[in-house]
Amino acid sequence: MLGELSVNLIRFDVYKNNNDMKQTWKNKWLMLLGGVILLGGLSGCEDRTEEAVVPSADGEEVTVSMVFGFAEDSSDNDPQRLAVESSKAAFDVNLSSGTMTRGGTSVPDQLYNLEIRQYDSKGGYKNGKDYGNVLLGQHLEVTLSALTDCQLVIVARGNGGAIAALDGKSLEQVQKMDVSSSVINAIDPSNSEDMKKMPYVLHLEHVNVVQVDGEYLIQSPEGSYDTRLLLKRLAARLTVNWNYGVKDYKLRQLLVQSVPLNYSVVDKAENDGTYPLLVSQFTTLEVPVTDTNAAAGTYSCWVPANARGESAAASSDPLRTKANAPTGSAYLDFVAVNN
């Protein structure tokens, strides 16, 4: 079946973090028949220049002043034209062009039910507490332990109880916590009151809590210091727009396949750093297709991040196929029938 189908994807604004305090997303896979690569960028913090460090006794309780904000959800990558079967492609697929922030959703006016928890390098609980509601841009005095190579989990649990309290759980216990998709799906992205219920998360996996010129700061392994910690939204907003014009065929079904079933508060990654774990539960989303929207339609939903990294085999457009995608990638199935 040859014809033309154009699909525009508003970029996923994904939320997860790599090991460094200054993180940059590379190619994250969402496969659409021949393949669609999701591209995004995020920063976990903003840096400032290095200063003189005064060593502290490990484990000593110290006060760290933190300022919080929301990371911008955007991409600076050029749109890509992706083919299914080279010049014989039945589907013409394009990523949406231009930089888009937050997928058209509103953001909360503050961080609701903010928890900050500190762990050692092996995930053992060290320090932290629930700080309640915190205004954006406000300096918050946080009690931590002076440690090298520790981890910080910062979670704004939202104004609706989407995430249970972390309390004194170990990192392993936190990684077993998840949020039901039904809770996130009930949040209306255009409703500012609803968006107050959305959780925001930041996991810094390798940081030092050190004294610099008389004050304690969070230091990255590279030696930079934070000025503001930027949290990412727990859910990604996916929007698909389609125009279907294949002669003698009508679009009957659209499926979003291999979508993680629930939202992990802090993902436990595979050995290669991708997530969620392949042993996690996955589901299929069925997009309503009727006579009204078969030729042209749109669909939006919340989805958990499914970051599968890059594929060395997908080195050109014709090679960006489902077979060359990393195992566990999400993808779209379009099903059409002969008239």
Secondary structure, DSSP 8 states (H G I E B T S, - for coil): ----EEEEEE--------SSSS----EEEEEETT-EEEE-B--SEEEE----EE---TT-EEEEEE-EEE---B--S---EE-SSGGG-S-EEEE--S--SGGG----SEEEEEEEEEE-TTS-EEEEEEEEEEETT--EEEEEE--SSEEEEEEE-TTTT-S---TT--HHHHHT-EE-HHHHHT--TT-HHHHTT--EEEEEEEEEEEEETTEEEEE-TTS-EEEEEEEEESSEEEEEEEEE--TTEEEEEEEEEEEESSEESS----TTS-BS-TTS-EEEEEE---TTTSSEEEEEEEE---B----TT--SGGG-SGGGS-TT-EEEEEEEEE-
